[in-house]
Amino acid sequence: MRKVASGLLIGTTLATVLFALWLITPAYDPNLADPIASLGLILISLATSGLGLYIATKRTFPVPLRHAWGFLALGSLSGVVAELIWFTLSFVLGRNPFPSIADFFYLLTYPLLVVGILSLPYAPINREQRLVLNVDMSIVVLAVGVFLWQLVFADVVAQAASGLPALVSVAYPLADLLILSGLVSMIQQDVQGVGRRVLLFFIVGIILTIASDVLFAAGATLQSEISFGPLNLLWLTSRWAILVAAVWQATQSHVEMKQMPSFSPLLRTNLTYAAVLVAMVVAFVALGSLFRSNVRLYGTLLGLLGLIMLVLLRQYFVLQDNRRLYRELEQVAVTDALTGLSNRRSFDQALEREVARAQRYLRPLCLLLIDLDNFKLYNDKHGHLRGDELLREFAQLLRTNLRSSDMVARFGGDEFVVILPETDEKVSRAVVEKLGREVNAALASDDGVGISVGKAFFEPDMTASVLLDLADRNMYREKASSPGR
């Protein structure tokens, strides 16, 4: 599958770039551009639907992710049917394809895309977070709706445009508002098991789709001449971006259901404010044309717009302070104050996640419980301050000699725990031997301070508490078997 997906990606990328270059050359022929673009859209959407169905049927992927890509594949397939009908009516039968049954299948892609977006494996949110999410979605959709009213809908109403062509033209921007709500939902939540690159290209595809639909609707409703060359390029690029997302998702060997921020907090916290600002600028432009002849009203309107922008800027600074304070509190909540390692609470959560992942994907997992031997004697002899310094040195030694994917935490007192994902008996033995050598080299003069290590390996149906208890018993067994400890 990796070779097939890479071939599809390379081929469609070259074809899209060549089409873009052809548009700016003297050899460009508008009569050929439409059928070529239509065939390109068919092939790209067909490839996307095929990859989406592959993801939907691959059992190594989480069920929510498979369901999501199943609907996304159906949406792409609906686009293939629509484009085939459009191509047949326009270039085979010589009929005007707008409006036609093709528009039904074009519009059908939007609810399928939305269902797919909403089916992605999002991290759980509580009732209050869901309420905030719905408010954010409403703000962005309403702001874009105001923009579309100014650009498209108001002219349709003013000119009393009617009939099926006007109705269908307006249906596309309305459908765009539907997928825009799904887009906001995706940005404002953490998606589990989906990489940022996949989400980024998927979102780029949706944004380009919205842009091309709005431009098409504006031209069609105002009965102005539409340049289909750039529009075709927009449509091709939007489908290509979604294909890239499908390629990257399909080529992942397995997916970890770990929670991670899908997008920058800067984008999340400021998306709604940017939407409000766009709506205010549109309103100012619209009202400005009405009040420009009245100096008093126009000056008042200008002052109100400036005031609102300053309030939004002030709110932005407040949000930045709140985010900084939240990060600091979050760091304190999961960090051991003495050593700077993760604390017991953070470790418990991480172990539950890693055990769940090992259970789901049948991957190896090793847990180390490490005890500093003779630490009490060292502490009694040199004092608590020197003992604290020894704990910090040992914590730094663990950080330096473990992989970035490993998690090390202070378990309590002079005990430390290490989670080693994707680690079997052979690798864990090498890790323990390396730690023993480093401890002997760094702490050789510290009154016989050494380490006792208890290892435990995950087995099917084993819980996190059972794994930890096994490591604890093995650690005490190791300590008892070594004289002088």
Rosetta blueprint (number, residue, H / E / L):
1 M L
2 R H
3 K H
4 V H
5 A H
6 S H
7 G H
8 L H
9 L H
10 I H
11 G H
12 T H
13 T H
14 L H
15 A H
16 T H
17 V H
18 L H
19 F H
20 A H
21 L H
22 W H
23 L H
24 I L
25 T L
26 P L
27 A L
28 Y L
29 D L
30 P H
31 N H
32 L H
33 A H
34 D H
35 P H
36 I H
37 A H
38 S H
39 L H
40 G H
41 L H
42 I H
43 L H
44 I H
45 S H
46 L H
47 A H
48 T H
49 S H
50 G H
51 L H
52 G H
53 L H
54 Y H
55 I H
56 A H
57 T H
58 K L
59 R L
60 T L
61 F L
62 P L
63 V H
64 P H
65 L H
66 R H
67 H H
68 A H
69 W H
70 G H
71 F H
72 L H
73 A H
74 L H
75 G H
76 S H
77 L H
78 S H
79 G H
80 V H
81 V H
82 A H
83 E H
84 L H
85 I H
86 W H
87 F H
88 T H
89 L H
90 S H
91 F H
92 V H
93 L L
94 G L
95 R L
96 N L
97 P L
98 F L
99 P L
100 S L
101 I H
102 A H
103 D H
104 F H
105 F H
106 Y H
107 L H
108 L H
109 T H
110 Y H
111 P H
112 L H
113 L H
114 V H
115 V H
116 G H
117 I H
118 L H
119 S L
120 L L
121 P L
122 Y E
123 A L
124 P L
125 I L
126 N L
127 R H
128 E H
129 Q H
130 R H
131 L H
132 V H
133 L H
134 N H
135 V H
136 D H
137 M H
138 S H
139 I H
140 V H
141 V H
142 L H
143 A H
144 V H
145 G H
146 V H
147 F H
148 L H
149 W H
150 Q H
151 L H
152 V H
153 F H
154 A H
155 D H
156 V H
157 V H
158 A H
159 Q L
160 A L
161 A L
162 S L
163 G H
164 L H
165 P H
166 A H
167 L H
168 V H
169 S H
170 V H
171 A H
172 Y H
173 P H
174 L H
175 A H
176 D H
177 L H
178 L H
179 I H
180 L H
181 S H
182 G H
183 L H
184 V H
185 S H
186 M H
187 I H
188 Q H
189 Q L
190 D L
191 V E
192 Q L
193 G L
194 V L
195 G L
196 R H
197 R H
198 V H
199 L H
200 L H
201 F H
202 F H
203 I H
204 V H
205 G H
206 I H
207 I H
208 L H
209 T H
210 I H
211 A H
212 S H
213 D H
214 V H
215 L H
216 F H
217 A H
218 A H
219 G H
220 A H
221 T H
222 L L
223 Q L
224 S L
225 E L
226 I L
227 S L
228 F H
229 G H
230 P H
231 L H
232 N H
233 L H
234 L H
235 W H
236 L H
237 T H
238 S H
239 R H
240 W H
241 A H
242 I H
243 L H
244 V H
245 A H
246 A H
247 V H
248 W H
249 Q H
250 A H
251 T L
252 Q L
253 S L
254 H L
255 V L
256 E L
257 M L
258 K L
259 Q L
260 M L
261 P L
262 S L
263 F L
264 S L
265 P H
266 L H
267 L H
268 R H
269 T H
270 N H
271 L H
272 T H
273 Y H
274 A H
275 A H
276 V H
277 L H
278 V H
279 A H
280 M H
281 V H
282 V H
283 A H
284 F H
285 V H
286 A H
287 L H
288 G H
289 S H
290 L H
291 F H
292 R L
293 S L
294 N L
295 V H
296 R H
297 L H
298 Y H
299 G H
300 T H
301 L H
302 L H
303 G H
304 L H
305 L H
306 G H
307 L H
308 I H
309 M H
310 L H
311 V H
312 L H
313 L H
314 R H
315 Q H
316 Y H
317 F H
318 V H
319 L H
320 Q H
321 D H
322 N H
323 R H
324 R H
325 L H
326 Y H
327 R H
328 E H
329 L H
330 E H
331 Q H
332 V H
333 A H
334 V H
335 T E
336 D L
337 A L
338 L L
339 T L
340 G L
341 L L
342 S E
343 N L
344 R H
345 R H
346 S H
347 F H
348 D H
349 Q H
350 A H
351 L H
352 E H
353 R H
354 E H
355 V H
356 A H
357 R H
358 A H
359 Q H
360 R H
361 Y H
362 L L
363 R L
364 P L
365 L E
366 C E
367 L E
368 L E
369 L E
370 I E
371 D E
372 L E
373 D E
374 N L
375 F H
376 K H
377 L H
378 Y H
379 N H
380 D H
381 K H
382 H H
383 G L
384 H H
385 L H
386 R H
387 G H
388 D H
389 E H
390 L H
391 L H
392 R H
393 E H
394 F H
395 A H
396 Q H
397 L H
398 L H
399 R H
400 T H
401 N H
402 L L
403 R L
404 S L
405 S L
406 D L
407 M E
408 V E
409 A E
410 R E
411 F E
412 G E
413 G L
414 D L
415 E E
416 F E
417 V E
418 V E
419 I E
420 L E
421 P E
422 E L
423 T L
424 D L
425 E H
426 K H
427 V H
428 S H
429 R H
430 A H
431 V H
432 V H
433 E H
434 K H
435 L H
436 G H
437 R H
438 E H
439 V H
440 N H
441 A H
442 A H
443 L H
444 A L
445 S L
446 D L
447 D L
448 G L
449 V L
450 G E
451 I E
452 S E
453 V E
454 G E
455 K E
456 A E
457 F E
458 F L
459 E L
460 P L
461 D L
462 M L
463 T L
464 A H
465 S H
466 V H
467 L H
468 L H
469 D H
470 L H
471 A H
472 D H
473 R H
474 N H
475 M H
476 Y H
477 R H
478 E H
479 K H
480 A H
481 S H
482 S L
483 P L
484 G L
485 R L
